[in-house]
Amino acid sequence: MQAIRVRQLGPPEVMQLESLPEPRPGPGQVLVRVQAAGVNPVDAYLRAGLYRPDLPLPYTPGIDGAGTIEALGADIHALRPGQRVYLTWSITGTYAEKTLCAAAHVFPLPAQISFAQGAALGVPYGTAYCALFQRARAVPGETVLVHGASGGVGLAAVQLAHAAGLRVIGTAGSDAGLALVRREGASETFNHKAPDYRDRLLELTGGRGVDVILEMLANVNLGHDLSLLAKRGRVVIIGSRGRVELDPREAMGRDAVLLGMSLFNIAPQELASAHAAIAAGLEQGTLRPVVSRELGLAAAAAAHHAVMESGSLGKFVLLP
């Protein structure tokens, strides 16, 4: 089979397409023929050595994806060969024609959701659900600000929050991004490049602020986020590309809570709960993954360059 391999950590160009033996499933494992693989910023961080400099080499990148079940290991009864599925984690990497997964990370893909859309579920929707409901414990009637709402995680958060009865405010950096965020459920949007958008946001809430902030770029925004919070507000830090300076008094005066999160830390029962809710949203039509670009497997390097650029509109996927 064809797969992308990383033999040394470094820039996107270290990824090369190679021929590999097909993996075989052991007990509790599933072999999936990959129809679409998700491309996430975390893939780029891993490849560059920023998250796991001790990562064993060589390896095949890719955490999430979608496809059909090729074979099942022993002791699996809830899945069947040929079934359409999406993946939330991979043992052997999803940038490949076939990938090996633990059965607990394989979920049925509804017929109305394409494989490319299925590849946009694992990391973005899992992250957004965990941030909103398991970390921030957002409840209907609260106001949530989604920073960077036009990206894969941001759009997932907008859809999930809107479906749950929250008032959603989203930021993006382009007119196209703002229009997309409004289309997916935000009642108000702001261009985060505008120098006065924070003042306008506070005016919109009558000076009260927002209950929850989902922060995709903490090194740029976190120093200002605390001033946008209502009393007992929560900030969930989903992404950051550097250090930031904070004024603790902004948190003290609001009884504010700063919460970090990583999908690497999610417990099995939390994962199952999140994807039960996501499955219901897919069936009901309240969740609609947005795919930005579809690229061939050989274009993995280009996809990694693109996923780290600002202004993305949804999820990048690779088609093996």
C-alpha positions as CSV (number, residue, x, y, z in Angstrom):
1,M,0.0,0.0,0.0
2,Q,1.0,3.7,-0.4
3,A,1.6,5.8,2.7
4,I,3.3,9.0,3.7
5,R,6.4,8.4,5.8
6,V,8.4,10.8,8.0
7,R,12.0,9.5,8.5
8,Q,13.3,12.7,10.2
9,L,11.5,15.6,12.0
10,G,11.5,18.9,10.1
11,P,9.7,20.9,7.5
12,P,6.7,19.6,5.5
13,E,9.0,18.4,2.8
14,V,10.4,15.6,5.0
15,M,7.1,13.7,4.2
16,Q,7.5,11.3,1.4
17,L,5.2,8.8,-0.3
18,E,6.4,5.2,0.0
19,S,5.2,1.6,-0.4
20,L,4.6,-0.3,2.8
21,P,3.3,-3.7,3.7
22,E,-0.4,-3.8,4.6
23,P,-1.0,-3.9,8.4
24,R,-3.0,-6.7,9.9
25,P,-5.5,-6.3,12.7
26,G,-4.9,-8.0,16.1
27,P,-7.5,-8.5,18.8
28,G,-9.7,-5.5,19.3
29,Q,-8.3,-3.8,16.2
30,V,-9.8,-2.6,12.9
31,L,-8.2,-2.3,9.5
32,V,-9.8,0.6,7.5
33,R,-9.4,1.4,3.8
34,V,-8.9,5.1,4.0
35,Q,-11.0,7.2,1.6
36,A,-10.1,10.6,3.2
37,A,-7.5,11.6,5.9
38,G,-7.8,14.7,8.0
39,V,-5.0,17.3,8.1
40,N,-4.7,19.1,11.4
41,P,-2.3,21.6,12.9
42,V,-1.3,19.0,15.5
43,D,0.0,16.8,12.6
44,A,2.3,19.7,11.6
45,Y,3.5,20.2,15.2
46,L,4.3,16.5,15.5
47,R,6.1,16.4,12.2
48,A,8.2,19.4,13.2
49,G,9.1,17.9,16.6
50,L,7.3,20.5,18.7
51,Y,5.0,18.2,20.5
52,R,6.8,14.9,20.6
53,P,10.5,15.3,19.8
54,D,10.9,11.7,21.1
55,L,8.5,10.3,18.5
56,P,9.8,7.0,17.1
57,L,10.9,7.3,13.5
58,P,9.9,6.5,10.8
59,Y,6.1,7.0,11.2
60,T,3.1,7.8,9.1
61,P,1.2,11.0,10.1
62,G,-2.5,11.4,10.5
63,I,-4.9,11.0,13.5
64,D,-8.4,11.1,11.9
65,G,-9.9,10.0,8.7
66,A,-12.8,8.1,7.1
67,G,-13.3,5.0,5.0
68,T,-14.6,1.5,4.9
69,I,-13.7,-1.4,7.2
70,E,-11.4,-3.9,5.4
71,A,-10.9,-6.4,8.2
72,L,-11.6,-7.0,11.9
73,G,-9.5,-8.5,14.6
74,A,-10.9,-10.9,17.2
75,D,-13.5,-9.9,19.8
76,I,-15.2,-7.1,17.8
77,H,-19.0,-7.4,17.5
78,A,-20.3,-3.9,16.9
79,L,-18.6,-3.3,13.6
80,R,-18.7,-5.2,10.3
81,P,-16.5,-5.5,7.1
82,G,-17.5,-3.0,4.4
83,Q,-19.1,-0.6,6.9
84,R,-18.6,3.2,6.4
85,V,-16.8,4.6,9.4
86,Y,-14.9,7.6,10.6
87,L,-11.8,7.5,12.9
88,T,-10.8,9.5,15.9
89,W,-7.3,8.0,16.3
90,S,-5.0,5.7,14.3
91,I,-2.3,3.3,15.4
92,T,-0.4,3.3,12.1
93,G,-1.4,6.8,10.8
94,T,-4.2,7.9,8.4
95,Y,-2.0,9.4,5.6
96,A,-2.1,6.0,3.9
97,E,-4.3,3.8,1.8
98,K,-5.1,1.6,4.8
99,T,-4.8,2.2,8.5
100,L,-5.0,0.2,11.7
101,C,-7.2,1.5,14.6
102,A,-8.4,0.4,18.0
103,A,-12.1,-0.5,17.8
104,A,-12.9,2.2,20.4
105,H,-11.7,4.9,18.0
106,V,-13.9,3.8,15.0
107,F,-17.5,5.1,14.7
108,P,-20.2,4.6,12.1
109,L,-20.4,7.3,9.3
110,P,-24.0,8.2,8.3
111,A,-24.8,7.7,4.7
112,Q,-25.5,11.5,4.1
113,I,-22.0,12.4,5.3
114,S,-19.2,12.1,2.6
115,F,-15.9,10.5,3.4
116,A,-14.2,13.9,3.1
117,Q,-16.6,15.3,5.7
118,G,-16.1,12.2,7.8
119,A,-12.3,13.0,7.9
120,A,-13.3,16.4,9.4
121,L,-14.9,14.8,12.5
122,G,-12.3,13.1,14.7
123,V,-10.1,16.0,15.8
124,P,-12.2,19.1,15.1
125,Y,-15.5,17.9,16.5
126,G,-14.0,15.9,19.3
127,T,-11.9,18.9,20.4
128,A,-14.8,21.4,20.1
129,Y,-17.2,19.1,22.1
130,C,-14.6,18.5,24.8
131,A,-13.8,22.2,25.1
132,L,-17.4,23.4,25.2
133,F,-19.1,20.8,27.3
134,Q,-16.5,18.7,29.2
135,R,-14.1,21.5,30.1
136,A,-16.1,24.8,30.0
137,R,-19.3,23.0,30.9
138,A,-21.3,25.5,28.8
139,V,-25.1,25.4,29.2
140,P,-28.0,26.7,27.1
141,G,-28.5,30.4,27.4
142,E,-24.8,31.3,27.9
143,T,-22.8,33.3,25.4
144,V,-19.7,31.8,23.8
145,L,-17.0,33.6,21.8
146,V,-15.2,31.3,19.3
147,H,-11.9,32.9,18.3
148,G,-10.8,31.7,14.9
149,A,-14.3,30.4,14.1
150,S,-13.7,29.8,10.4
151,G,-11.3,26.9,10.9
152,G,-12.1,23.2,11.4
153,V,-12.4,23.3,15.2
154,G,-14.0,26.7,15.2
155,L,-16.8,25.8,12.8
156,A,-17.4,22.6,14.7
157,A,-17.7,24.7,17.9
158,V,-20.1,27.1,16.3
159,Q,-22.4,24.3,15.1
160,L,-22.3,22.5,18.4
161,A,-22.9,25.6,20.5
162,H,-25.7,26.8,18.3
163,A,-27.4,23.4,18.4
164,A,-27.2,23.4,22.2
165,G,-28.9,26.7,22.6
166,L,-25.9,29.0,23.3
167,R,-25.6,32.4,21.8
168,V,-22.6,32.2,19.5
169,I,-20.2,35.1,18.6
170,G,-17.4,34.2,16.2
171,T,-14.3,35.9,14.9
172,A,-12.5,35.4,11.5
173,G,-10.1,37.4,9.4
174,S,-11.9,37.7,6.1
175,D,-15.3,38.5,4.7
176,A,-15.6,35.0,3.4
177,G,-14.8,33.6,6.8
178,L,-17.3,35.8,8.6
179,A,-20.0,34.8,6.1
180,L,-19.3,31.2,6.6
181,V,-19.3,31.5,10.4
182,R,-22.7,33.3,10.3
183,R,-24.0,30.6,8.0
184,E,-23.0,27.9,10.4
185,G,-24.8,29.4,13.4
186,A,-23.1,32.5,14.8
187,S,-25.5,35.3,15.6
188,E,-22.8,37.9,15.6
189,T,-19.3,38.0,14.0
190,F,-16.3,40.2,14.2
191,N,-13.2,40.6,12.1
192,H,-10.3,40.0,14.5
193,K,-8.1,42.2,12.4
194,A,-10.2,45.3,13.2
195,P,-8.5,47.3,16.0
196,D,-11.8,48.1,17.8
197,Y,-13.5,44.7,17.6
198,R,-13.1,44.0,21.4
199,D,-14.8,47.3,22.3
200,R,-17.6,46.5,19.9
201,L,-18.0,43.0,21.3
202,L,-18.3,44.4,24.9
203,E,-20.9,46.9,23.6
204,L,-22.8,44.1,22.1
205,T,-23.1,42.3,25.5
206,G,-24.0,45.6,27.3
207,G,-20.6,45.6,28.9
208,R,-21.3,42.2,30.6
209,G,-18.9,40.2,28.5
210,V,-19.1,36.5,27.4
211,D,-19.5,33.4,29.5
212,V,-17.1,31.1,27.6
213,I,-14.2,31.8,25.2
214,L,-12.8,29.1,23.0
215,E,-9.2,30.2,22.2
216,M,-7.5,28.9,19.1
217,L,-4.5,31.3,19.2
218,A,-3.7,32.0,22.8
219,N,-0.3,33.6,22.2
220,V,-2.1,36.4,20.3
221,N,-5.5,36.7,22.1
222,L,-5.2,35.3,25.7
223,G,-3.9,38.6,27.1
224,H,-7.0,40.3,26.0
225,D,-9.5,37.5,26.6
226,L,-9.8,38.0,30.3
227,S,-11.2,41.5,29.8
228,L,-13.9,40.1,27.6
229,L,-15.2,37.7,30.2
230,A,-18.3,38.0,32.3
231,K,-18.0,37.1,36.0
232,R,-17.2,33.5,36.5
233,G,-16.4,33.2,32.8
234,R,-14.2,30.5,31.4
235,V,-11.5,30.5,28.7
236,V,-10.6,27.1,27.2
237,I,-7.1,27.2,25.5
238,I,-7.3,25.0,22.4
239,G,-4.3,26.3,20.5
240,S,-1.2,28.4,20.9
241,R,2.0,29.1,19.0
242,G,4.0,30.9,21.6
243,R,4.1,32.6,25.0
244,V,1.9,35.3,26.3
245,E,1.8,37.8,29.2
246,L,-1.3,38.0,31.4
247,D,-2.6,40.4,34.1
248,P,-3.8,38.1,36.9
249,R,-6.0,40.9,38.3
250,E,-8.3,40.6,35.2
251,A,-8.9,37.0,36.3
252,M,-9.2,37.8,40.0
253,G,-11.8,40.5,39.5
254,R,-14.0,38.1,37.5
255,D,-13.5,34.9,39.4
256,A,-12.4,33.7,35.9
257,V,-11.2,30.2,35.1
258,L,-8.4,29.4,32.5
259,L,-8.6,25.9,31.2
260,G,-6.1,24.1,29.0
261,M,-7.1,21.1,26.9
262,S,-5.6,18.6,24.6
263,L,-7.4,15.8,22.8
264,F,-4.5,13.6,23.8
265,N,-5.7,13.6,27.4
266,I,-9.4,12.7,26.7
267,A,-10.5,9.6,28.7
268,P,-12.2,6.7,26.9
269,Q,-15.6,7.4,28.5
270,E,-15.3,11.1,27.6
271,L,-14.5,10.2,24.0
272,A,-17.4,7.8,23.7
273,S,-19.8,10.4,25.2
274,A,-18.6,13.1,22.8
275,H,-19.0,11.0,19.7
276,A,-22.5,9.8,20.8
277,A,-23.5,13.4,20.9
278,I,-21.8,14.1,17.6
279,A,-23.5,11.1,16.0
280,A,-26.8,12.5,17.0
281,G,-26.0,15.9,15.6
282,L,-25.0,14.3,12.2
283,E,-28.2,12.3,12.1
284,Q,-30.3,15.3,13.0
285,G,-28.5,17.6,10.5
286,T,-27.4,20.1,13.1
287,L,-23.7,19.2,12.5
288,R,-22.4,19.6,8.9
289,P,-18.6,19.3,8.5
290,V,-17.1,21.9,6.2
291,V,-14.3,20.8,3.9
292,S,-11.9,23.5,2.7
293,R,-9.7,21.6,0.3
294,E,-9.2,18.1,-0.9
295,L,-5.7,17.1,-2.0
296,G,-4.0,13.9,-3.1
297,L,-1.9,11.9,-0.7
298,A,1.3,13.0,-2.5
299,A,0.4,16.6,-1.7
300,A,0.8,16.1,2.0
301,A,3.6,18.7,2.2
302,A,1.4,21.4,0.5
303,A,-1.4,20.5,2.9
304,H,0.8,21.0,5.9
305,H,1.9,24.4,4.6
306,A,-1.7,25.4,4.0
307,V,-3.1,24.2,7.4
308,M,-0.7,26.5,9.2
309,E,-1.7,29.6,7.3
310,S,-4.4,32.0,8.6
311,G,-7.7,32.3,7.0
312,S,-8.7,28.7,6.5
313,L,-12.3,27.9,5.8
314,G,-13.0,24.5,7.2
315,K,-10.9,21.3,7.1
316,F,-8.1,20.2,4.8
317,V,-8.3,16.5,3.8
318,L,-6.0,14.1,1.8
319,L,-7.5,11.6,-0.6
320,P,-5.4,8.4,-0.8
